[in-house]
Each structure stands twice: as structure tokens, then as C-alpha cells.
Amino acid sequence: MNDAQRKLPSTVGGGIVRVQLIFNMAEERLYGTMDGLTIDTHAVAGGRAGSKTPGAVNPILANNPFTTHVKLSPQIPGGALPLGTYSLKSHESRNNWIRLLPTTGMNMVGRDGFAIHGRGKRGSDGCIVPSDFKVFLTLFTALKKRERLGADAPLLSVIAVGELGRFERLLNLA
């Protein structure tokens, strides 16, 4: 992806520039800007990626855009979150979590409850988990400030652009 393709669309809303963040699942990268804050960090989703438990990550499900339909069950972790656009808001009951709300018309393949949060024992069953918690906290703080000011919620686009052949090869092994 070149620099021209990485440009982030923005609109004016609530007196503050509305921004777009991008999570590129194939690159394992969360990037964009929010009110002058630049975010560019390694991030993962699904298959228990981001787990602090050795050996917990399922390499077939982690960061795989072809397994977004896989729901968490007692036998297997959830796949990555579905591709599309989400609005961000602070989580209603979990401190230091950002709720991802799908925009109208998204096919959520029967899944919900996605967020951006820090690493932990469980890792991700679809949520986005930045590797650097300090970067996440900076994003969370900026979001809380926008909410206090009554600004429009920022948007996050979840895409999968890049080398996808590795995911197809993994699916053939499953």
C-alpha cells in the first residue's frame, strides 16, 4: 500500500474534525490520526492473538480475514472481527476498553461485542489488541476527550490489504 492509499478521509462534525483510523488485519497494524494525535502501532485480532499465555494463539484464526465468521465456542477461540467500518466509543462497563459499533448495513455474521483493548491472559476472540498498551491508553484518552466535548465518534475501517496467500495456505492445512 502506498502513501496515497493510506490517506485518511475526514469530515467536519461537532466542531472537531472527524477522523478515521484503520486496522489492516493483513499488516497487523492500527494507524491513523485523531485530533492531531498520530497512531501507528502493531495490533492483532482473533484466535487469541495478543494473549500473554504461551502457546495460546491459534495461528489459523489469528489475524485471518477469511475466518471472521468463526464464533467463540468452548472448543475454539473466535476469529478476527468482520471487515467493515465501526464507530468508536468508550466501553460502557469496562475501564480502558473502546467499544466498536458496526455501522449500518455491515454483515456481522452473527457476531458482536467487539472492542479495542490491551493484552491479557485470554487475548482476542475477535477484538483488536494493540501490542503497546501505552499507545492504546493514548488513543483511549483522546477518545474520552472527544466524548466530553460532544464531538462525533471517530470511525475505524477494518481492512485486509497485503499478502493474503498465507491465510489461504493456513486454511488448507486446517
N, C-alpha and C positions, 0 to 999 in steps of 0.2 A: 504494500500500500504506500503510495507516495504522499507528500505533504499536502497536495491539493485535495486528495481524497480524505485526508484526516481533518480538514477544516470543519469546525463545529457550527451548525446552524443555530441562530438565536433569534428570539423575538422580544419585543418590549412588553412587559406586563407588570403591574403593581409598582411601577416607578423604578424597578430594578431590571436589568437585562436578564431575561430568562435564558438559561444555558442548557447545553446538552452534554452529558457525559456519555462515554462509550465504553462498553465492556466487550472486547474482542476475545471471544472464547478460544479461538484457534491460536491467538498470540498469548493467551493468559495475561491480558493487560487491561487495566482500567485507567482511562485517561480522559482529560477534558479540562474545562475551566468553570469556575463558579465565582462570580463577583471578584475577579482579579486573582483568585487562588487557582494555581495550576496543579492538577492531579495527574500523575503518570507513575503507575506502580504495578508490580506483579500482582495478579489476583487469579483465583481459581473458583470452580463451581462444580458441584455434583460428585458422586462417587466417593464421598468422604474426603475429598481433596481439602487441604488445609487442616487436616487432623494432626494433633500433636502425638497421637498414638502410633508407634512404629508398626508398619505393615497394614495399617487400616485402610489405606487408599485403594479403591478398586480402579485399576488403570483402564479398564474398558469403559467405565461410566464417567470417570473424571474428565471434565472439560470437553466432553464429546457432544457436538451439536446433533448427532444422529440418535442420541439416547435421551432427549428431553422429555419423552413420553413415559419414561420409567419412573414409577412411583415408589416411594419408600415402602418396604414391607419388612416383616421380621427376618426374611432371608437375604435381602439385598438392599443396599443403600439407594437413595433416589438419584436419578440422572441430573444433568445440569438443567437450569431453568430454560423455559422456551424462549426462542429468539423473538424479538419484538421491542416495543417501546413501553417503558414503565415511568410513572411519576414517583418521585421520592418524597417520603415524609418520615418524621421521627416515629419510631415504633411506639405504639400505644401502651405497651406494658413492659417492654424490655429496655433497660438502660443501655445506651451505646449500641443500639441497633437501628438500622434505617429500613423501613418498610418499603417494598417495591410493589406498587399498584399498577396492574396492567391497564393500558389504555384501551378505549372502546374498540371492540372488534377483534381483539387478539384471541387466537386459539390457544388456550391454556392446557389443552389435552388432559382435562380433569384434575389439574394440579393447582395449588395455591399456597399462600403463606410465605412467599419468597422475601428475602431481606439481604442487606449487606451487613456483615458482622465480622468480628475478629475470629482468629483461630481458637480452637478448643479441642477437647478430647474427642468429640464426635466429628468435627469437621463439617463439611457441607453435604446436604442431601438435596441440593439444588440452589441454595443461596450463594451469593458472591462473597468470597472471603479474601480480602487483601492480605498479603503476606506481612506487610509492615503496619502494625497496629497504630503507630503514631500518625501515619498518613490517613488511616481510617478516622481517627479521632479528629484530625484537622477537617476532614470532609464533614463529619458529623456536626462539629461546632459551627461550620459555615451554614449547614442546612438549618440548624436551630436558630441561627441569627436571621436567616431569610424568613423562617416561620414567624418569629417575633415581629418582624417588620411587615408582615402580611403580604409578602411577595408570592408570586406564582411558584408552584412547586417545580423544581428542576426536572428535566427529563433525562432518562438513561436509555440509550439504544443498546440492545444486546445483539451482537452480530457474530458471525463466524467467517472471517476473511483470512485467507492464507492457505497453508498446506493442510488440506483435509484428508489426503490419502492415508495418513497414519491412522485416522479414526476408522476409515473403511476397512483397513487391514485388521485392526483390532476386532471389529465386529465379525469378521470372517473366522477369527480364532475362537469366538465365544460359542 
